[in-house]
């Protein structure tokens, strides 16, 4: 089994059985992610070097308009896709095996946690991994200390209030708050006084 095989299975939402060859590839890839994030978080780096390390972590070029303030944690790395002009603030933790897609112009607040894996509820299969990707649309603002659970899609221009736990999809242009997050109101383009 290869990383390509694993990514295909993860992106298809296939169960990854504990102890399987795909599970072994996942653990191997995680070791590389730990090494890269260890370097990223171990000392100060110029912004260009931060992007180089982020590119090595994700396995794809990270454009110059992406900004990351370490520390940053990813336990896999290879299933993160970042749009242009994305800002990731300090302390973000991404469990990206199931896939994390972040659209252009997003602001991701301090200590945001994005999870894309679940375990089976059945005790005999508890070690199995069940992937479900997270998609964040364009121009989304995620406040500090937000947790986004597997399988969630957040629509364009939405705002996730600080400390919210997002358990289900968020409509475009919605302001959501709380745990579990619920729609408080819409977001408009009106000028503030």
C-alpha positions in Angstrom: 0.0 0.0 0.0 1.1 3.5 -0.8 0.2 7.1 0.3 -1.7 7.4 -2.9 -3.8 4.3 -2.1 -4.4 5.7 1.4 -5.5 9.1 0.2 -7.9 7.6 -2.3 -9.5 5.5 0.5 -9.6 8.4 2.9 -11.1 10.8 0.3 -13.7 8.1 -0.6 -14.7 7.9 3.1 -13.7 4.3 3.4 -13.2 2.7 6.8 -9.5 2.2 7.6 -9.3 -1.0 9.8 -6.9 -0.9 12.7 -3.7 -2.9 11.9 -4.4 -2.9 8.2 -1.7 -2.0 5.6 -3.5 1.3 5.0 -3.4 2.0 8.7 0.4 1.3 8.6 0.9 3.9 5.8 -1.1 6.4 7.9 1.2 5.9 10.8 4.3 6.2 8.6 3.0 9.4 7.1 2.2 10.7 10.6 5.8 10.3 11.6 6.9 12.6 8.7 4.2 15.1 9.8 5.5 15.1 13.4 9.1 15.7 12.1 8.0 18.6 9.9 5.8 20.3 12.6 8.6 19.7 15.1 10.9 21.8 13.0 8.2 24.4 12.2 7.4 24.8 15.9 10.9 24.5 17.3 12.2 27.9 16.4 11.5 31.2 14.7 11.3 31.0 10.9 10.9 33.7 8.3 7.5 33.6 6.6 9.0 32.1 3.4 10.5 29.2 5.4 7.2 28.7 7.2 5.5 28.3 3.8 8.3 25.9 2.7 7.7 23.7 5.7 3.9 23.9 5.2 4.4 22.9 1.6 6.5 19.9 2.7 3.9 18.9 5.3 1.0 19.1 2.8 2.9 17.7 -0.2 1.6 20.6 -2.3 2.8 24.1 -3.0 1.5 26.7 -0.5 1.1 30.0 -2.2 2.9 33.2 -1.0 -0.4 34.7 0.2 -0.9 32.1 2.9 0.2 33.1 6.4 0.7 30.7 9.3 1.6 31.8 12.8 3.1 28.8 14.6 2.7 26.7 16.6 0.7 24.5 14.3 -0.1 20.8 14.6 -1.1 18.3 12.0 -1.0 14.6 12.6 -1.0 13.7 8.9 -0.5 16.8 6.7 -1.0 15.2 3.3 -4.7 15.9 3.1 -4.8 19.7 3.7 -5.6 22.0 0.9 -5.3 25.8 1.4 -6.7 28.5 -0.9 -5.1 31.9 -1.4 -4.9 34.6 1.3 -5.6 32.1 4.1 -4.5 33.2 7.6 -3.9 30.4 10.2 -3.4 31.9 13.7 -1.3 30.4 16.4 -2.2 27.1 18.0 -4.3 25.5 15.3 -4.6 21.7 15.4 -5.6 19.8 12.2 -6.5 16.1 12.2 -6.6 16.1 8.4 -6.6 12.4 7.3 -10.2 12.7 6.1 -9.4 15.9 4.2 -9.4 19.6 5.1 -10.2 22.1 2.3 -10.0 25.8 3.2 -11.2 28.3 0.6 -9.7 31.6 -0.4 -9.6 34.6 2.1 -10.3 32.6 5.2 -9.3 33.7 8.7 -8.7 30.7 11.1 -8.5 31.8 14.7 -6.2 30.8 17.6 -6.4 27.2 18.8 -8.9 26.1 16.1 -9.3 22.3 16.1 -10.5 20.6 12.9 -11.1 16.9 13.2 -11.8 14.6 10.2 -11.7 11.1 11.8 -14.1 9.2 14.0 -13.7 5.8 15.6 -16.3 3.0 15.5 -18.7 2.9 18.4 -18.7 -0.9 18.4 -16.0 -1.9 21.0 -14.5 -4.7 18.8 -13.9 -2.2 16.0 -13.0 0.8 18.1 -9.5 1.1 16.5 -11.0 1.5 13.0 -10.9 5.0 11.6 -13.8 6.5 9.7 -12.8 9.5 7.7 -15.1 12.5 6.9 -13.7 15.6 5.4 -14.2 19.2 6.4 -14.8 21.9 3.8 -14.5 25.6 4.6 -15.8 27.9 1.9 -14.5 31.2 0.8 -14.1 34.2 3.1 -15.0 32.4 6.3 -14.0 33.8 9.7 -13.4 31.2 12.4 -13.0 32.7 15.9 -10.6 31.5 18.6 -10.9 28.1 20.2 -13.4 26.7 17.7 -13.8 22.9 17.2 -15.1 21.7 13.8 -16.1 18.0 13.8 -15.8 15.5 10.9 -18.0 15.8 7.8 -18.9 19.5 8.3 -19.2 22.0 5.4 -19.1 25.7 6.2 -20.6 28.0 3.5 -19.0 31.0 2.0 -18.8 34.2 4.1 -19.9 32.4 7.3 -18.7 33.5 10.8 -18.1 30.9 13.5 -18.1 32.6 16.9 -15.2 31.9 19.4 -15.4 28.7 21.4 -18.2 27.2 19.2 -18.3 23.5 18.5 -19.5 22.9 14.9 -21.3 19.6 14.6 -23.2 20.1 11.4 -23.1 22.1 8.2 -23.2 25.9 8.4 -25.1 27.8 5.7 -23.4 30.5 3.7 -23.4 34.0 5.2 -24.5 32.6 8.7 -23.2 33.6 12.1 -23.1 30.5 14.3 -22.4 30.4 18.1 -22.4 27.9 20.9 -21.9 24.2 21.6 -23.3 22.7 19.6 -23.1 25.7 17.2 -26.4 27.1 16.0 -27.3 29.8 13.6 -27.7 33.1 15.4 -28.4 35.3 12.4 -27.2 36.1 8.9 -24.2 38.1 7.9 -24.9 41.1 5.6 -22.7 43.6 3.7 -24.1 46.7 5.4 -21.7 49.3 6.6 -21.3 49.6 10.3 -21.8 53.0 11.9 
